[in-house]
Amino acid sequence: MKNYLLFVAIILQTPFLLGQQLKNALDDGRKIKIPVVFHVIFSNEKENVSDSLILSELKDLNLDFVQKNDMILLDHDFQNLVGNPNLEFYLLNTSFQTGKGGIQRISLKKFKNRNELLIDPSNCLNVFIARQGNNTPTIGAENGENWVNLNYKDVGTNGHALTHETGHWLGLYHIFGQVGNSSLWNKMFGNSDDLIDDTPKQKGATAICYEIKKDCPCPPKNINYKNHKRLYNNFMDYNPCRCMFTIGQSIQMRNKIIENRRKLFDNSK
């Protein structure tokens, strides 16, 4: 019995279970480069978003992941938490392999399923731009998180929607926890912990809105949770003030690449 209790005590003190982010020993801080392919699935011209909007979204994605985005909305209390994932995303050019480029356009009439359209999902971020319904999963979890979905209305709006979804693709939960995850872990330990050591717990999103307006101010109205301030500036929350990842989140995403997408790290020398 004593040996069993000792084993449990050791397990409960491991960095994984406590959510502590320890930098992978292989990580030398290099900028990790990730190719991206956009699949635009449309039924009308409005949904067939332009190249310029897609490139604008890609530009914002890059600024967000090297800590060069606009941080005028950053709360002074969070300044010491800001991390730099140091990731670069570039438009995939697969013309030499498949005759296709980094922006694919597929009529909804000809669309069958995402699996048939995926391009090198182990080493490439596949983004599906389409009309999204309330029940549409954002992450292709059933396929090993091989893609992310993005509502066509969110492209090029500077709302950081793709940054948020890419954070999921790289292993981050919402800042308010594993909501929507039916895993045994979630059932046992609740849904208000994202397993990142430098993000405070909070229940639910700060505000389900993405544009600053009268009924959706910045800072948000419900800024406090229990005895601390919500980390409302975090990209993995929902509200119009999002502008940062934490140091812990940055380490976590880089670790996930090294552990699960090692080729991306090795090819970024």
C-alpha positions in Angstrom: 0.0 0.0 0.0 2.8 2.4 0.9 4.5 1.7 -2.5 1.2 2.4 -4.3 0.8 5.8 -2.4 4.3 6.7 -3.3 3.7 5.9 -6.9 0.6 8.1 -6.9 2.4 10.9 -5.2 5.2 10.8 -7.9 2.7 10.8 -10.7 0.8 13.7 -9.3 4.0 15.8 -9.1 5.0 15.2 -12.7 5.0 18.4 -15.0 2.4 16.8 -17.3 -0.2 16.4 -14.7 0.4 19.7 -13.1 0.4 21.5 -16.4 3.9 22.7 -16.0 5.6 23.5 -19.3 9.2 22.4 -19.6 11.1 23.3 -22.7 12.0 20.4 -24.8 15.8 19.7 -24.6 16.0 19.8 -28.4 14.5 23.2 -28.7 17.3 25.7 -29.6 14.8 28.6 -30.1 14.9 28.4 -33.9 12.0 29.9 -35.9 9.9 26.9 -36.9 8.4 27.2 -40.4 5.1 25.7 -41.2 3.5 25.5 -44.7 -0.2 26.3 -45.0 -2.7 25.3 -47.6 -6.2 26.9 -47.7 -9.1 24.9 -49.0 -12.0 27.3 -49.9 -15.3 25.4 -50.1 -18.0 27.6 -51.6 -21.6 27.5 -52.8 -21.7 31.1 -54.0 -19.3 34.0 -54.7 -19.6 35.5 -51.2 -18.2 32.3 -49.7 -15.5 32.1 -52.3 -13.3 34.5 -50.4 -10.6 36.4 -52.4 -6.9 35.6 -52.4 -6.2 39.1 -50.9 -8.4 38.3 -47.8 -6.7 34.9 -47.4 -3.2 36.5 -47.6 -4.3 39.2 -45.1 -5.3 36.4 -42.7 -2.0 34.7 -43.2 -0.2 37.9 -42.5 -2.1 38.4 -39.2 -1.3 34.8 -38.3 2.4 35.4 -38.7 2.4 38.6 -36.7 0.5 36.8 -33.8 3.0 34.0 -33.7 6.1 36.1 -33.5 4.7 38.6 -31.0 4.7 41.5 -33.5 0.9 42.0 -33.6 -0.7 45.2 -32.2 -0.7 44.9 -28.4 -2.3 48.3 -27.6 -5.1 46.5 -25.8 -2.8 44.4 -23.6 -3.6 44.8 -19.9 -0.7 46.0 -17.9 -1.1 43.1 -15.4 -0.4 40.6 -18.2 2.8 42.1 -19.6 5.1 39.6 -17.9 3.1 36.7 -19.2 3.5 37.4 -22.9 5.4 34.7 -24.8 6.7 34.4 -28.3 6.0 31.0 -30.0 8.4 32.1 -32.8 6.6 30.3 -35.6 6.4 31.3 -39.3 3.6 30.2 -41.6 4.0 30.3 -45.4 1.8 29.5 -48.3 2.4 26.1 -49.6 3.5 25.8 -53.2 2.8 22.2 -54.3 2.8 22.8 -58.0 5.8 20.7 -58.5 4.1 17.7 -56.9 0.4 17.8 -57.5 -0.2 20.7 -59.9 -2.0 22.5 -57.1 -1.1 25.6 -55.1 -1.5 26.8 -51.5 -5.0 28.1 -52.1 -7.5 25.5 -53.4 -11.0 26.3 -54.4 -13.7 23.6 -54.4 -17.3 24.0 -55.3 -19.6 22.6 -52.7 -21.3 20.6 -55.4 -18.1 18.7 -56.0 -17.0 18.5 -52.4 -17.1 15.0 -50.8 -15.0 15.0 -47.6 -11.9 16.8 -46.2 -9.8 13.6 -46.1 -9.7 13.5 -49.9 -8.4 17.1 -50.1 -5.7 17.0 -47.4 -2.2 17.8 -48.4 0.6 16.3 -46.3 -1.3 16.8 -43.0 1.6 15.6 -40.9 3.8 18.5 -42.1 1.3 21.1 -43.3 -1.5 23.1 -41.8 -4.7 22.5 -43.8 -7.2 25.3 -43.3 -10.8 24.7 -44.6 -12.6 27.9 -45.3 -16.4 27.4 -45.6 -19.8 28.3 -44.2 -19.7 27.0 -40.6 -22.8 25.7 -38.7 -23.2 25.6 -35.0 -22.4 21.9 -35.0 -19.4 22.0 -37.3 -16.2 20.8 -35.5 -13.4 23.2 -35.7 -10.6 20.7 -35.3 -10.5 17.5 -37.4 -10.0 15.5 -34.1 -11.2 12.3 -35.6 -8.4 12.5 -38.1 -5.6 13.2 -35.6 -6.1 17.0 -35.7 -5.2 17.1 -39.4 -7.0 20.3 -40.2 -8.8 23.3 -38.9 -12.1 24.9 -40.0 -12.6 28.6 -40.5 -15.8 30.4 -41.1 -15.5 32.4 -44.4 -17.0 35.4 -42.6 -13.9 35.5 -40.3 -11.3 35.6 -43.0 -9.3 38.9 -43.2 -11.2 40.6 -40.3 -8.2 40.8 -37.9 -10.3 38.9 -35.4 -7.5 36.4 -34.7 -9.9 33.5 -35.5 -7.2 31.5 -37.4 -4.7 32.2 -34.7 -7.1 30.7 -32.1 -7.8 27.6 -34.2 -4.1 27.1 -35.0 -3.5 27.2 -31.3 -5.8 24.2 -31.0 -4.0 22.5 -33.9 -0.8 22.9 -32.0 -2.2 21.4 -28.8 -3.7 24.2 -26.8 -7.1 24.0 -25.1 -9.3 27.0 -24.6 -8.0 29.1 -21.7 -11.2 28.1 -19.8 -10.4 24.4 -20.2 -11.2 21.3 -22.1 -14.7 22.3 -23.1 -16.2 19.9 -25.6 -13.7 17.2 -24.8 -15.4 13.9 -23.6 -12.1 12.4 -22.4 -11.8 10.6 -19.1 -9.4 13.3 -18.0 -12.1 16.0 -18.5 -14.7 14.0 -16.6 -12.3 13.5 -13.7 -10.8 16.9 -13.4 -13.5 19.3 -14.7 -13.3 21.8 -17.5 -11.8 25.0 -16.1 -8.1 24.0 -16.5 -6.2 24.2 -19.8 -3.2 22.4 -18.3 -0.9 25.5 -18.8 0.8 26.7 -15.7 0.8 30.4 -16.3 -2.9 30.8 -17.3 -5.3 31.4 -14.4 -8.4 29.2 -14.2 -11.7 30.7 -15.4 -15.1 29.2 -16.1 -16.3 29.8 -19.6 -15.4 32.4 -22.2 -15.0 36.0 -21.2 -17.3 37.2 -23.9 -18.7 35.6 -27.1 -18.1 38.5 -29.4 -15.1 39.5 -31.6 -15.6 43.2 -32.4 -15.3 46.1 -30.0 -18.7 47.9 -29.7 -21.1 49.2 -27.1 -22.3 45.9 -25.9 -18.9 44.3 -26.3 -16.3 46.6 -24.7 -12.6 46.1 -24.1 -11.8 45.5 -21.4 -14.9 43.2 -21.1 -17.5 43.7 -18.4 -17.0 40.5 -16.6 -13.2 40.9 -16.1 -12.9 39.1 -12.7 -13.3 35.5 -11.9 -13.3 34.5 -8.2 -10.2 36.2 -6.7 -8.3 37.0 -9.8 -8.6 38.8 -13.2 -9.5 36.8 -16.3 -6.6 36.6 -18.8 -9.0 38.1 -21.3 -6.2 39.2 -23.7 -5.3 35.5 -24.5 -5.8 34.2 -28.0 -7.4 31.1 -26.6 -10.3 33.0 -25.0 -13.3 34.5 -26.8 -13.6 38.4 -26.8 -12.4 41.3 -28.9 -9.3 42.0 -26.8 -7.3 39.0 -27.8 -3.6 39.8 -28.5 -1.2 37.3 -26.8 -0.1 33.8 -26.0 1.6 33.2 -22.6 5.1 31.9 -22.2 3.7 28.5 -21.1 1.5 28.3 -24.1 4.4 29.1 -26.4 6.5 26.4 -24.9 3.6 23.9 -25.2 3.1 24.6 -28.9 6.8 24.3 -29.7 7.0 21.0 -27.7 4.0 19.6 -29.6 5.7 20.3 -32.9 9.0 18.7 -31.8 7.2 15.7 -30.4 4.5 15.1 -33.0 5.6 17.0 -36.2 9.4 16.6 -35.9 10.0 17.1 -39.6 8.8 20.7 -39.3 11.4 21.4 -36.6 14.2 19.6 -38.4 13.5 21.4 -41.7 13.6 24.8 -40.0 17.4 25.0 -39.4 
